[in-house]
C-alpha cells in the first residue's frame, strides 16, 4: 500500500496532535515538527496505526531549520501530499504600547513569517510534482481581532490573506 504523507508544523501541540492523529487514522505517514515539547507516548500511538513518523525539532523562526526539515521529509518519504501549518504562539496579555519590539518580532517571526516560509519550501515540491494541498490554520482573531492579542491577530489575518493569495496564485 502506498501511503500519502502529511507534514504537520507544530505536530506536538494541541491542534497538531489532534490533526496528526486523524491523518494517522486515515493511513498517512507523518513528518512532524516540534520545538520544545516532544511526546514519545504520542509518537508510539501514531505508529500503532502502521504510520511511519519523522519527528524533528524545528524552529520556525529559523529559515535554515525550515529548509532542512522539508528536505528531510522529502528524503524520508519521497513525496509530500499535504502541509498543515498549525504551529504558533500567543503573546503576553498586555496592551500593544507595553509590548517590547523583541516580543513583537518573535510573534511575527513564529506565526506569520514561519508559516510563509514553510508554504514557500513545500510549494517548491508541490510544483515539481504538480500535486499537493496546503492547510494553513488561522484563528477567529484573524477576522475579529482580540483584546490584548494585537500582534497575534495581525499574524492570523496575514495567514488568511496568504492562503487566499496562494489559492489564486497556484
C-alpha positions as CSV (number, residue, x, y, z in Angstrom):
1,X,0.0,0.0,0.0
2,X,1.4,3.4,-1.0
3,X,0.7,5.8,1.8
4,X,0.3,9.5,1.4
5,X,2.4,11.8,3.6
6,X,1.5,14.9,5.6
7,X,3.8,17.5,7.1
8,X,2.3,18.9,10.3
9,X,4.1,22.0,11.6
10,X,3.6,22.1,15.3
11,X,2.7,18.4,15.3
12,X,3.1,18.0,19.1
13,X,0.9,21.0,20.1
14,X,-2.8,20.6,20.9
15,X,-4.1,21.3,17.4
16,X,-1.1,19.5,15.8
17,X,-1.7,16.3,17.9
18,X,-5.4,16.1,17.0
19,X,-4.5,16.7,13.3
20,X,-1.7,14.1,13.3
21,X,-4.0,11.5,15.0
22,X,-6.7,12.0,12.3
23,X,-4.1,11.7,9.5
24,X,-2.6,8.6,11.0
25,X,-6.0,7.1,11.5
26,X,-6.6,7.7,7.8
27,X,-3.4,5.9,6.7
28,X,-1.0,8.8,6.2
29,X,2.7,8.9,7.0
30,X,3.7,11.9,9.0
31,X,6.5,14.4,9.2
32,X,6.0,16.4,12.4
33,X,7.9,19.4,13.8
34,X,8.2,20.3,17.5
35,X,10.2,23.0,19.2
36,X,10.2,22.2,22.9
37,X,7.5,19.5,23.6
38,X,8.3,16.1,22.3
39,X,5.9,13.3,23.4
40,X,7.2,9.8,22.9
41,X,3.9,8.2,24.0
42,X,2.1,10.1,21.4
43,X,4.6,9.1,18.8
44,X,4.1,5.4,19.7
45,X,0.3,5.9,19.5
46,X,0.7,7.3,15.9
47,X,2.9,4.4,15.0
48,X,0.3,1.9,16.2
49,X,-1.7,2.8,13.1
50,X,1.2,1.5,10.9
51,X,2.2,5.1,10.3
52,X,5.8,6.0,9.7
53,X,6.6,9.1,11.6
54,X,9.5,11.5,11.2
55,X,9.6,13.9,14.2
56,X,12.3,16.6,14.1
57,X,12.9,19.7,16.2
58,X,12.4,22.7,14.0
59,X,12.5,26.4,15.0
60,X,10.2,28.0,12.5
61,X,11.8,31.4,13.1
62,X,14.9,29.9,11.5
63,X,14.8,29.6,7.7
64,X,17.6,27.0,7.5
65,X,15.7,24.8,10.0
66,X,12.6,25.0,7.8
67,X,14.6,24.2,4.6
68,X,16.3,21.3,6.3
69,X,13.1,19.9,7.7
70,X,11.3,19.9,4.3
71,X,14.3,18.3,2.7
72,X,14.4,15.7,5.4
73,X,10.7,14.9,5.0
74,X,11.1,14.6,1.2
75,X,14.2,12.4,1.6
76,X,12.4,10.2,4.2
77,X,9.1,9.8,2.3
78,X,9.9,10.6,-1.3
79,X,6.7,12.6,-1.7
80,X,4.7,15.0,0.4
81,X,1.0,15.3,-0.2
82,X,-0.2,17.7,2.4
83,X,1.2,20.6,4.5
84,X,-0.7,21.5,7.7
85,X,0.7,24.7,9.2
86,X,-0.6,25.0,12.7
87,X,2.4,26.0,14.8
88,X,2.2,29.3,16.6
89,X,2.4,31.1,19.8
90,X,0.3,33.7,21.6
91,X,1.6,36.8,23.2
92,X,1.8,38.2,26.7
93,X,-1.5,39.6,27.8
94,X,-0.6,43.3,27.7
95,X,-1.6,46.3,25.6
96,X,0.4,46.9,22.4
97,X,2.0,50.0,23.9
98,X,3.5,47.8,26.6
99,X,4.9,45.1,24.2
100,X,8.6,45.1,23.5
101,X,9.9,45.1,20.0
102,X,11.5,41.8,20.7
103,X,8.2,40.2,21.7
104,X,6.5,41.7,18.6
105,X,9.3,40.4,16.3
106,X,9.1,36.9,17.9
107,X,5.4,36.6,17.5
108,X,5.5,37.8,13.8
109,X,8.5,35.6,13.0
110,X,6.9,32.5,14.5
111,X,3.3,32.9,13.5
112,X,3.5,34.7,10.1
113,X,7.0,34.5,8.7
114,X,7.5,30.9,9.7
115,X,4.1,29.9,8.1
116,X,5.1,31.8,4.9
117,X,8.5,30.1,4.7
118,X,7.0,26.6,5.3
119,X,4.5,27.3,2.5
120,X,7.3,28.5,0.2
121,X,9.5,25.5,0.7
122,X,6.7,23.0,0.5
123,X,5.2,24.7,-2.6
124,X,8.5,24.0,-4.5
125,X,8.0,20.3,-4.0
126,X,4.3,20.5,-4.9
127,X,5.0,22.5,-8.1
128,X,7.7,19.9,-9.2
129,X,5.1,17.1,-8.6
130,X,2.0,19.1,-9.8
131,X,0.3,17.8,-6.6
132,X,-0.2,18.9,-3.1
133,X,-2.6,20.5,-0.5
134,X,-1.9,23.3,2.0
135,X,-3.9,23.8,5.1
136,X,-2.9,27.0,7.0
137,X,-4.5,27.2,10.4
138,X,-5.6,30.6,11.5
139,X,-7.9,31.9,14.2
140,X,-11.1,33.8,14.5
141,X,-8.9,36.6,15.8
142,X,-7.6,36.9,12.2
143,X,-11.1,38.2,11.3
144,X,-12.3,39.9,14.5
145,X,-9.1,40.8,16.4
146,X,-8.6,40.1,20.0
147,X,-8.2,42.3,23.0
148,X,-4.5,42.2,24.2
149,X,-3.8,40.0,21.1
150,X,-3.0,42.6,18.5
151,X,0.2,41.0,17.1
152,X,-1.3,37.5,17.2
153,X,-4.5,38.8,15.5
154,X,-2.4,40.6,12.8
155,X,-0.5,37.4,12.1
156,X,-3.6,35.3,11.8
157,X,-5.2,37.9,9.5
158,X,-1.9,37.7,7.4
159,X,-2.3,33.9,7.3
160,X,-5.8,34.3,5.9
161,X,-4.5,36.7,3.3
162,X,-1.6,34.4,2.5
163,X,-3.9,31.4,2.0
164,X,-6.3,33.3,-0.2
165,X,-3.5,34.7,-2.3
166,X,-1.8,31.3,-2.8
167,X,-5.2,29.8,-3.8
168,X,-5.3,32.3,-6.7
169,X,-1.5,32.2,-7.4
170,X,-1.2,28.4,-7.6
